[in-house]
Amino acid sequence: MVLLHDDAFDQELLAQVAPQDWVNPKPHARYDMVVLGGGTAGLISAAIAAGLGARVALIERDLLGGDCLNYGCVPSKGLLSVSRRLGILRRGHDYGIAPAAGNADFGAVMTRMRRLRAGISHHDGAARFTALGVDVFLGKGRFTAEDAVEIMTQ
């Protein structure tokens, strides 16, 4: 799935999970935990550790929320929801209802999916995790030593 840069919902999503004006924080000399990847597992790990008082750095090279929010789970479930409803309309006779044509406007379906995804993106957003006490770095992270990480910004 491609993000549409002229779409208001995709712009809202990007403002949360990859803000153009984001300034990486000044890194601390040492962290209790460094998380490479802001997908579901990385976000949850970072939030729990920070909530327990750990100093946490989270590094994401693309979009916070990972595949689940941006390309996989959320978009696919939005599309599956529409297809189930469409199937029910087409099989109305199974429910004692006169069946309907059940035609869909694919563009409108995709707009709905982008709206829903944008509407929940703040849960995975950079500002939220910063507020939870996580140092959020946008860029490509890699370990350069056993106890050192380098962040290359785009």
GIWO-V523618 format. One record per residue. SS is DSSP state (hx for helix, st for strand, lp for the rest). OMEGA is omega in degrees with one decimal (NA if undefined). Layout:
BEGIN
ss & omega
SS & OMEGA
SS & OMEGA
END
This chain:
BEGIN
ss & omega
lp & -177.5
lp & 173.9
lp & -179.9
lp & -174.6
lp & 175.8
lp & -179.3
lp & -177.5
hx & -178.9
hx & 176.4
hx & 175.4
hx & 176.9
hx & 177.0
hx & -178.2
hx & 179.2
hx & 179.2
hx & -168.0
hx & 176.2
lp & -175.9
lp & -179.4
lp & -177.2
lp & -177.3
lp & 175.1
lp & 178.8
lp & -179.9
lp & 173.5
lp & -175.4
lp & 173.1
lp & 179.9
lp & -177.2
lp & 175.9
lp & 173.2
lp & -179.8
st & 173.6
st & -179.1
st & 174.3
st & 178.5
lp & -179.2
lp & 171.2
lp & -176.1
hx & -177.3
hx & 180.0
hx & 179.6
hx & -179.3
hx & 179.4
hx & -179.8
hx & -178.9
hx & -179.6
hx & -178.9
hx & 179.2
hx & 178.1
hx & 177.7
lp & 175.4
lp & 179.7
lp & 172.1
lp & -170.4
st & 170.2
st & 177.4
st & -177.0
st & 179.3
st & -177.4
lp & -175.0
lp & -177.1
lp & 173.4
lp & -175.1
lp & 175.7
hx & -179.4
hx & -174.4
hx & -179.0
hx & -165.5
hx & -173.6
lp & -170.1
lp & -170.1
hx & -174.6
hx & 178.9
hx & -177.1
hx & 178.6
hx & 174.4
hx & 179.2
hx & 177.8
hx & 177.9
hx & 179.0
hx & -177.4
hx & 176.5
hx & 179.5
hx & 177.7
hx & 177.8
hx & 178.2
hx & 177.8
hx & -177.3
hx & 179.0
lp & -178.7
hx & -179.0
hx & 177.0
hx & -177.1
hx & -178.0
lp & -178.4
lp & 174.7
lp & -178.5
lp & 177.0
lp & 179.7
lp & 177.8
lp & 176.9
lp & -178.6
lp & 173.1
lp & -173.5
hx & 178.0
hx & 178.2
hx & 177.2
hx & -179.9
hx & 176.0
hx & 177.1
hx & -179.4
hx & 179.8
hx & 178.1
hx & 179.7
hx & -179.3
hx & 178.5
hx & -177.4
hx & 178.8
hx & -174.4
hx & -179.8
hx & 178.4
hx & 179.6
hx & -171.7
lp & -179.7
hx & -178.5
hx & 180.0
hx & -177.0
hx & 173.1
hx & 178.8
hx & 177.1
lp & 179.1
lp & 179.6
st & 171.8
st & -177.1
st & 178.3
st & 174.8
st & -177.1
lp & -178.9
st & 179.9
st & 174.3
st & 177.3
st & 178.2
st & 175.8
st & -179.5
lp & -176.3
lp & -178.3
st & 178.8
st & 176.6
st & 177.8
st & 177.4
st & 180.0
lp & -176.5
lp & NA
END
